[in-house]
């Protein structure tokens, strides 16, 4: 019997053992910062004067009633900016979806000037703005200016 014929069996066992060990080590500590940041919803700072309750309510309302992949919403005292993402297979119906979502938001929040965008760049900008609000690194005036800029940008893209 050749000395290499029995070695394949041992090699399989060793490789299986290494893979199981690597898997267990990878699953061991799920509490690192990266996974916490991705799995937890962004918390708004409690000490912040910028009230985002309307945004949070709009977010929940639109997510529950529609087939959206993501919704980012910010508001000031008179404007509500909604940046939504739809599934890729529904991109052919963007105008109708945008119209329906805007109508829903306007009915739910009649005291606000509602602007809705399905544009990815606006979506990313609103995410950045929400992050600044959560960190408390933006004041009411800057928030209103940023909202004005994003609303103007979203209307240019339409």
C-alpha positions as CSV (number, residue, x, y, z in Angstrom):
1,X,0.0,0.0,0.0
2,X,1.3,3.4,-0.9
3,X,1.9,5.8,2.0
4,X,-0.1,8.6,0.3
5,X,-3.3,6.7,-0.1
6,X,-4.4,7.0,3.5
7,X,-3.4,10.6,3.8
8,X,-6.4,12.0,1.9
9,X,-8.7,10.9,4.7
10,X,-6.6,12.7,7.4
11,X,-6.4,15.8,5.2
12,X,-10.2,16.0,4.9
13,X,-10.6,15.7,8.7
14,X,-8.0,18.3,9.3
15,X,-9.5,20.7,6.8
16,X,-13.0,20.1,8.2
17,X,-11.7,20.8,11.7
18,X,-10.0,24.1,10.6
19,X,-13.2,25.2,8.9
20,X,-15.4,24.5,11.9
21,X,-12.9,26.3,14.2
22,X,-12.8,29.3,11.9
23,X,-16.6,29.4,11.7
24,X,-16.9,29.2,15.5
25,X,-14.3,32.0,16.0
26,X,-16.1,34.2,13.5
27,X,-19.5,33.8,15.2
28,X,-18.2,34.1,18.7
29,X,-18.4,37.8,19.4
30,X,-21.2,39.5,17.5
31,X,-21.0,42.7,19.6
32,X,-18.2,44.5,17.8
33,X,-18.8,48.1,16.8
34,X,-19.3,47.5,13.0
35,X,-22.2,45.0,13.5
36,X,-23.8,47.2,16.2
37,X,-23.8,50.2,13.9
38,X,-25.4,48.3,11.0
39,X,-28.0,46.4,13.0
40,X,-29.3,49.2,15.3
41,X,-31.5,52.0,13.9
42,X,-30.0,55.4,14.1
43,X,-30.9,57.0,17.4
44,X,-31.6,60.7,17.5
45,X,-29.7,62.6,20.2
46,X,-32.1,63.3,23.2
47,X,-30.3,66.5,24.1
48,X,-30.8,67.8,20.6
49,X,-33.3,70.6,20.1
50,X,-34.1,69.4,16.6
51,X,-37.4,67.6,16.8
52,X,-37.5,64.7,14.3
53,X,-40.7,63.0,15.6
54,X,-42.6,63.9,12.4
55,X,-39.8,62.3,10.3
56,X,-39.8,59.2,12.4
57,X,-43.6,58.9,12.1
58,X,-43.4,59.5,8.3
59,X,-40.7,56.8,8.0
60,X,-42.8,54.2,9.9
61,X,-46.0,55.1,8.0
62,X,-44.4,54.9,4.5
63,X,-42.4,51.7,5.3
64,X,-45.5,49.9,6.6
65,X,-47.8,50.7,3.7
66,X,-45.4,50.4,0.8
67,X,-42.9,48.1,-0.8
68,X,-39.8,50.2,-0.1
69,X,-36.2,49.0,0.4
70,X,-35.3,52.1,2.5
71,X,-36.7,55.4,3.7
72,X,-34.8,58.4,5.0
73,X,-36.8,61.3,6.3
74,X,-35.8,64.7,7.8
75,X,-37.9,67.7,8.8
76,X,-37.7,71.2,10.1
77,X,-40.6,73.2,11.4
78,X,-42.3,73.5,8.0
79,X,-40.7,71.1,5.5
80,X,-40.5,67.4,5.3
81,X,-38.0,65.7,2.9
82,X,-38.5,62.1,2.2
83,X,-35.9,60.1,0.3
84,X,-37.1,56.6,-0.5
85,X,-35.6,53.6,-2.3
86,X,-37.8,51.2,-4.3
87,X,-37.0,47.7,-5.4
88,X,-35.1,47.5,-8.7
89,X,-37.9,45.7,-10.5
90,X,-40.3,48.6,-9.8
91,X,-38.1,51.3,-11.4
92,X,-40.3,51.3,-14.5
93,X,-43.2,52.7,-12.4
94,X,-41.1,55.4,-10.6
95,X,-43.4,58.4,-11.5
96,X,-46.5,56.7,-10.3
97,X,-44.9,55.4,-7.1
98,X,-43.4,58.9,-6.4
99,X,-46.9,60.4,-7.0
100,X,-48.6,57.9,-4.7
101,X,-46.0,58.2,-1.9
102,X,-46.1,62.0,-2.1
103,X,-49.9,62.0,-1.8
104,X,-49.8,59.6,1.2
105,X,-47.3,61.9,3.0
106,X,-49.2,65.1,2.2
107,X,-52.4,63.6,3.5
108,X,-50.7,62.4,6.7
109,X,-48.8,65.7,7.3
110,X,-50.9,68.6,5.9
111,X,-49.0,71.2,8.0
112,X,-45.7,70.4,6.2
113,X,-44.4,71.1,2.7
114,X,-43.7,67.6,1.5
115,X,-40.9,66.8,-0.9
116,X,-40.3,63.2,-2.0
117,X,-37.4,61.9,-4.0
118,X,-36.5,58.4,-5.3
119,X,-33.1,59.6,-6.4
120,X,-30.1,57.8,-4.8
121,X,-28.0,60.9,-4.4
122,X,-30.7,62.7,-2.5
123,X,-31.1,59.5,-0.4
124,X,-27.4,59.5,0.5
125,X,-27.5,63.2,1.3
126,X,-30.5,62.8,3.6
127,X,-28.7,59.9,5.4
128,X,-25.7,62.2,6.0
129,X,-28.0,64.9,7.3
130,X,-29.7,62.4,9.7
131,X,-26.3,61.4,10.9
132,X,-25.4,65.1,11.7
133,X,-28.8,65.5,13.5
134,X,-28.1,62.3,15.6
135,X,-24.6,63.6,16.5
136,X,-26.0,67.0,17.4
137,X,-23.5,68.7,15.0
138,X,-26.1,70.8,13.2
139,X,-28.4,73.5,14.4
140,X,-31.9,74.5,13.3
141,X,-30.7,77.2,10.9
142,X,-28.2,74.9,9.2
143,X,-30.8,72.1,9.0
144,X,-33.3,74.4,7.3
145,X,-30.6,75.6,4.8
146,X,-29.6,72.1,4.1
147,X,-33.2,71.0,3.6
148,X,-33.7,74.0,1.2
149,X,-30.6,72.9,-0.8
150,X,-31.6,69.3,-1.0
151,X,-35.2,70.1,-2.0
152,X,-33.9,72.4,-4.7
153,X,-31.5,69.7,-5.9
154,X,-34.3,67.1,-6.0
155,X,-36.5,69.4,-8.0
156,X,-33.7,70.0,-10.5
157,X,-33.3,66.3,-11.0
158,X,-37.0,65.8,-11.8
